[in-house]
C-alpha cells in the first residue's frame, strides 16, 4: 500500500476526532437517560445487547465493540443487582448466556420515553432523510474499519 496523501491523513484525523466527540456526547446522554432508571450507560448498553436474545459475554463484547473483560464486569454486576441472570449455554458449557430479568427489562423500559424524545429532536434537527444518511455513513465507516483491521 502506498503512503496516504496529506489530505487523506487529515480526513482520518477529522473522522476519528469527530467520532470520539460523538461517542462522548452519546455516553453523556446515555448516562442522563439511564440514571433515573437506576442504570448506568454501560449497564444499559449490556442489557440492550441481550433484550432480543441471550448472548454469551464474548458475543455481547463483539456486538457492542467492548472488551470481553469489561462486559464480564458489567454482566456480573447486573446479575448481582438482579437485573440479569446467567443461563446454561447448550453450545458451550462454560460460556453461560446472559439474559435480562423482568426487573432489568423494566429498567430499560423506563428509558424509552427519553430515548424517544432524543430521537424526535435529532430527526427534527437533521430531517429524517439526513438522519438516515448519517447512520448509514457511520455503518459504512465501521464496516470499512472492520475489514481493514481483519486484513492487518
C-alpha positions as CSV (number, residue, x, y, z in Angstrom):
1,X,0.0,0.0,0.0
2,X,1.4,3.4,-0.9
3,X,1.6,6.3,1.6
4,X,-1.6,8.3,2.1
5,X,-1.8,11.9,0.9
6,X,-1.7,14.7,3.5
7,X,-5.4,15.3,2.7
8,X,-6.3,11.6,3.4
9,X,-4.3,11.6,6.6
10,X,-6.2,14.8,7.7
11,X,-9.6,13.1,6.8
12,X,-8.7,10.2,9.0
13,X,-7.8,12.5,11.9
14,X,-11.0,14.5,11.4
15,X,-13.1,11.4,11.3
16,X,-11.5,10.0,14.4
17,X,-11.9,13.2,16.4
18,X,-15.5,13.6,15.3
19,X,-16.3,10.0,16.3
20,X,-14.6,10.4,19.6
21,X,-16.6,13.6,20.3
22,X,-19.8,11.9,19.1
23,X,-19.1,8.9,21.4
24,X,-18.6,11.3,24.3
25,X,-21.9,13.0,23.5
26,X,-23.7,9.7,23.3
27,X,-22.2,8.5,26.5
28,X,-23.2,11.7,28.3
29,X,-26.8,11.5,27.0
30,X,-26.9,7.7,27.8
31,X,-25.9,8.4,31.4
32,X,-28.5,11.1,31.8
33,X,-31.2,8.8,30.3
34,X,-30.1,5.7,32.3
35,X,-29.6,7.3,35.7
36,X,-33.3,7.8,36.6
37,X,-33.9,4.2,35.7
38,X,-31.3,3.1,38.2
39,X,-28.8,2.1,35.4
40,X,-25.5,3.4,34.1
41,X,-24.8,3.8,30.4
42,X,-22.6,0.7,30.4
43,X,-25.4,-1.3,32.2
44,X,-27.9,-0.1,29.6
45,X,-25.6,-1.0,26.8
46,X,-25.1,-4.6,28.0
47,X,-28.7,-5.1,28.8
48,X,-29.7,-3.7,25.5
49,X,-27.5,-6.2,23.7
50,X,-29.4,-9.1,25.3
51,X,-33.0,-7.8,25.1
52,X,-33.8,-9.8,22.0
53,X,-31.9,-13.0,22.8
54,X,-29.5,-14.2,25.5
55,X,-25.8,-14.0,24.5
56,X,-22.5,-15.1,26.0
57,X,-20.2,-12.3,27.3
58,X,-17.9,-12.7,24.3
59,X,-20.9,-12.3,21.9
60,X,-22.0,-9.1,23.7
61,X,-18.5,-7.7,23.5
62,X,-18.3,-8.4,19.8
63,X,-21.7,-6.8,19.0
64,X,-21.1,-3.8,21.2
65,X,-17.5,-3.2,20.4
66,X,-16.4,-3.6,24.0
67,X,-13.7,-5.7,25.6
68,X,-14.8,-9.2,26.9
69,X,-13.4,-8.3,30.4
70,X,-15.4,-5.1,30.5
71,X,-18.6,-6.8,29.5
72,X,-17.9,-9.6,32.1
73,X,-17.5,-7.0,34.9
74,X,-20.8,-5.3,33.9
75,X,-22.6,-8.6,33.4
76,X,-21.6,-9.8,36.9
77,X,-22.8,-6.5,38.4
78,X,-26.1,-6.8,36.5
79,X,-26.6,-10.3,37.9
80,X,-25.6,-9.2,41.4
81,X,-28.2,-6.4,41.2
82,X,-30.9,-8.7,40.0
83,X,-31.2,-7.0,36.6
84,X,-29.9,-10.0,34.6
85,X,-29.2,-13.7,35.1
86,X,-26.9,-16.3,33.6
87,X,-28.5,-19.3,31.7
88,X,-26.9,-22.5,30.6
89,X,-25.5,-22.4,27.1
90,X,-26.2,-25.5,25.1
91,X,-23.5,-24.6,22.6
92,X,-20.8,-24.1,25.3
93,X,-20.6,-25.5,28.8
94,X,-18.5,-22.7,30.3
95,X,-19.7,-19.6,28.4
96,X,-23.1,-19.0,30.0
97,X,-25.7,-16.9,28.3
98,X,-26.7,-13.5,29.8
99,X,-30.4,-12.5,29.8
100,X,-32.3,-9.7,31.4
101,X,-34.6,-10.4,34.3
102,X,-38.1,-8.8,34.5
103,X,-36.5,-6.1,36.7
104,X,-33.8,-5.4,34.0
105,X,-36.4,-5.2,31.3
106,X,-38.5,-2.8,33.3
107,X,-35.4,-0.6,34.0
108,X,-34.7,-0.4,30.2
109,X,-38.4,0.3,29.5
110,X,-38.1,3.4,31.8
111,X,-35.5,4.8,29.5
112,X,-37.8,4.6,26.4
113,X,-39.6,7.9,26.8
114,X,-36.3,9.9,27.0
115,X,-34.9,7.9,24.2
116,X,-37.9,8.7,22.0
117,X,-37.6,12.4,22.8
118,X,-34.0,12.5,21.8
119,X,-34.8,10.5,18.6
120,X,-37.5,13.0,17.7
121,X,-35.2,16.0,18.5
122,X,-32.4,14.6,16.3
123,X,-34.9,13.9,13.4
124,X,-36.3,17.4,13.7
125,X,-32.8,18.9,13.7
126,X,-31.4,16.9,10.8
127,X,-34.5,15.8,8.9
128,X,-35.4,12.1,8.6
129,X,-33.5,11.6,5.3
130,X,-30.3,13.2,6.6
131,X,-30.6,11.3,9.9
132,X,-30.9,8.1,8.0
133,X,-27.9,9.0,5.8
134,X,-25.8,9.8,8.9
135,X,-26.5,6.4,10.3
136,X,-25.7,4.7,7.0
137,X,-22.4,6.6,6.7
138,X,-21.4,5.5,10.2
139,X,-22.3,1.9,9.4
140,X,-20.2,2.0,6.2
141,X,-17.3,3.6,8.1
142,X,-17.5,0.9,10.8
143,X,-17.6,-1.9,8.3
144,X,-14.6,-0.5,6.4
145,X,-12.7,-0.3,9.7
146,X,-13.6,-3.9,10.4
147,X,-12.4,-5.1,7.0
148,X,-9.1,-3.2,7.4
149,X,-8.5,-4.5,10.9
150,X,-9.1,-8.1,9.7
151,X,-6.5,-7.8,7.0
152,X,-3.9,-6.0,9.1
